[in-house]
């Protein structure tokens, strides 16, 4: 009979591509992974791996076996979920991967809810880029991922994962607050008086309220790094408005975006979740067509009925509903 643990190693190899990556993911040594797969070959009675340069490649028989192994692992996960559902207490560990603004805005409230309602449940949270996190959930490194999708940008689909909407997160043009308003202690300064650079002409300041994104065409911008979904979407939005953004600052840290904008060194596009329901420290103006990114959670279909996953999703949904959008200055 084929050993389930060795079958999982074969599935991991098909997903991760190298013995080293499998070893790192499962905390094995590469030689141990190689030995276990050699034993699986003897159990199967056919070659499963061939050497191609410095890497190994799955044979057609191995690819066939991977499909069956994935079905076996899914059934085992379903069995574990059914057993857990028969208990009256939600316990164990749930591992959640989240992107940054969700980690700030939604996760703390969700953790508070889970601690109060399911004290026996251990929750582990890791900040992860959505693209990697979706793969990691499919590979069983996490139980649940909170990810986002920008308008017109579709992330790679993983057929073994489900997708449950969590929130519609509005994206707005963010401008520095007016220095005089800060001195007066005003929380909602007049957008017409907002300072982009301090010597910007009055006409341009007024056009921020009238023209939206195009009014910031001559300003320095902060955006996320090239290759990210948010960067591609933001650049396309600027191009549709008729200009190429002067991106002087690149960082994946949205808290750094806020500081650069608040200090008057840049403008940018910020989703509402970065404020976590608190009053924004910059000027915000709605964009044409009111674009939003979709925030969703994903898990393996076989794990979706696990009580820990169900409880985590419920808490995340309630926390997202409590994150009220900030005021805007249109």
N, C-alpha and C positions, 0 to 999 in steps of 0.2 A: 504494500500500500504506500502511496506517495505521502511524504511527510508535509504537513500543512506549513510548518515553520520554514521549510526549505522552499515550498511553493511561494511563500510570501517574498523570499529573497529574489526569486525569479521575477515576480511582479515588480518589485522595487527596481531591479536592474532594467527592466523594460521601460520604466518611467524615468529613471535618473541617468541612465546611459553608461555609467562606469562603475566598476567594482569599488573604487575609492569613494565615490559619492554614496553608494549603498552603505558602505562601512561607516562613513561619517554620520549618516542619517540614523543608523540603528545602533551606534556605539559598539561596533565590532571592529576587528582588524581586517584589512583586505585579504590576508591569507586565510582567515577563518571563513569569510564569505566565499572565497574560491573553493575551499575544501567542502563546504556545505553544498554548493552547486554541483561539484563533482560527484558527491554522494547522490544528489537528486538525479543526475544523469544515469547512474547505475540503477537507481530505482525505476526510472522510466524506460531504460533499455535502449535509448537512442541518444545521439549527440545533441546537446542543447546549446552549446556555445562553440564558436569558431574564433580563432585569433585573426584579427585584421589590424596589421601594424602593431601598435602598442595597446590597442583596445580589443575588447571582445564583442562579438555580434551574435544575436540570437538566431538560431536556425529556424527554418519553417516549422519544425516540430515544436520548438520552444515557443514560438508565437502562438501555435495552437494550444499549447498547454497553459500559456498565460491567460487566455480567454476563460478556460475552465477554472483556473486558480482564482481569478477575480470573482467569478460567480460563487466559488466556495467561501472566499473571505467575506463577501457580502452576506451570504446566508448565515455565517457565524456571527457577524455583527448584528444582524436582525435577531438572532437567537439571544444574544446578550441584551439587546434592547427589550425584548419581550420578558426576559427574566427580571430585568430592572423595573419594568412597569408593574410587575406583580407585587413589588414592595410598596409599603406605605410611606417610606421616607426617601426623598431625593438625596442621594449621596454619591460618593465617588469624586472623580475629578473631571472637569470640563476644560479643555484648552481652547482659547479663543485668540485668533489673530485679527488685529484691527489696524486701520490706517490712522494717521496722526490726529486729524480733527475729530474723528469719532472717539478716539482715546481720551481726548480732552472733554468732549461735550456729552457723550452718551454713557461711556463705560463707568465713570464714578457713581452715577445715579443707579445704574443697573447693578453694580456690585453691592450698593447699600440695600437695594431691594432683595437681592439674593441672600445676603447675610441675615436679613431679618426673617425671611420666609423659609429658607432652606439652610439652616446653620451647619448641617452635616455635609454640604456640598463645597468642595474645594474648587476655586476658579483661578485659572492661570491665564494671564493676558500678556500677549507679546505684540509690540508694534511691528507691522509688516506692510510692505507695499502690496496693494491688492493683486497685482499680476503674480507675484511670488506666492502670496498667501493662498490663492485659489489652487495653485499647483500643490502646495503643501497640505491642504485639506484633502485633496484627491489622493495624495500619497500617505495619508493617515498621520501626518506630523501634528495636525490640529484637528479638533472636533468641529469647530465652527469658525467661519471667517465673516467679518464685517467689511464689505468692499464698496466701491463706488464706481459709477459709470457716467461719463460726461455725455452731453447731447451729441448724437451722431457718431459716437465712438463705441464700438461693440467689443467687449473683451473676449478673448478666446473661450469658447464653450467647452465645458467638461461634462460629457454626457452622464457621468456618474454622480454629478452634483445637482442639487435642487437650487432654487433661487426664490427667496421670499422678500418682497419689498419692505423696507424699514422706514424710509423717510424720503421726502422730496426736498432737497437742500438748495435753496435759491442762491444764485451767484450774482454778486453786485460789484460795481466799480467802486474801488476804495481810494479816497483822496485824503491828504493830510488835513488835520484840523487847523482852524485859523488861530494863529498865535494870540491875537487879542482876545479871542473867545476863551482860550485856556487861562489867560491872566484874569479874566472876569469870573472864571469858574463855571462857565456855562456848559451844560452837558450836551446841548443840541444847537451848535452854532449855525448861523445863516449859511447855507451852501454857496450863495453868491459871493460871500466874503472868504471862502476857503482859499488858503494860500498853497499854490502848487510850487513854482518857486516863488519867493517872497516878492520878486520884482515883476511877476507876471502882470500883463495889462488887464485892466478891468473888464474889457470885452471878452477876453478868454475865460476869466473867472465866471462871468455870466453865462457863457456858452456851455459850461459844465452842466448846468441845470437844463439847458435847452437841447444840446446836441449829444449828450451822453458820451459814449466811448470816443467818438471822433474828436471831441474837445481836448482829449489827452494825447493827441497824436504826436505832439512835439515834446512830451515829457519823458523822463527816464522811467523805465519799468522794472519791476521785480516779478520774476516768474519761476516756476519750478523747472528742474533741469530738462534738457532736450531728451526726447524719447518717451517722456511721461504723457499720459492721456491728457492731463490738465494743460500741459504746455502746448501740445498740438491743437487742442481746442481753443486756447486763448489766442494763439497766433492766427488761427483761421478767423476768429471773431474780429480781430483787429484788421485783417486783410479785407474782410467783407465790409468793414467800416471805411476802407479806402486808404489804409496806411500800414507800413511795416513798423512794428513796435521797436523802440530803442531799448533793448533788454540789457541793462547794465549789471543786474544782480540776478544770480541763479542760486536757488536753494530750495530744498525739499521741505524745509522747516517753515511752516506757515506762521509760527510765532515770530520768526525773523522777518517775514513779509510785513507783519503788523508793525514791528518796530521801525523798519525802513520807511514805511508809509507814514507812520505817526511822526517821525522825526523830520519829514519834509523832503526826504531823499529820493522818493519814488512814488509811483502810483501802481495799482495792481488790481487783480480780480480776486475777491475773497468769497468763499461760501459762508452762509450764515452759521453753520455749525462751529466755526472757529470761536464764536463768542460764548458758546455754552449757555445761552440765555442771559448773559450779562450785557450791560450797556457797552456798545462799541466805543473804542477810543479814537476812531477815525471817522471821516465823513463817508457815508455810503449812499450811492445813487443807483436806482434800478436801471437795468439795461433793456433795450428794445426786445420785445417778445418774452421778457421775464424768464430767461433761461435757468435751468436747475440741473443739478446732477442727481441721479438716483442712487440712494444708499440702500444696500440690500445685504442680506445674510445668506450664506451658502453652507451646506453640509452634504456629506455623502447621503444618498437616498436611503441607504441601509441604516444610517445613524439618526435619521430625522425623528424617529419615534422614541429615542432614548430619553428618559425623564430629565436627565441633566441638560440635554440639548434643548428640549422643549421649554424647560424652566428658564434657561439662559436667553432664549429667543423672546420669551414673554417679557422678561425684565428689560431687555434691550428695546423692545417696542414701546413699552411704557415710558422708559427714560427718554427715548427720542420724541415722544409725543409731548413731553414736558419741556423740551428745549424750544422756547418761544423765539421766533425770529426777532432780530434787533430792529429798532426804528430806522427808517431811511429818510433821506433828504432829497426829494425829487423836485 
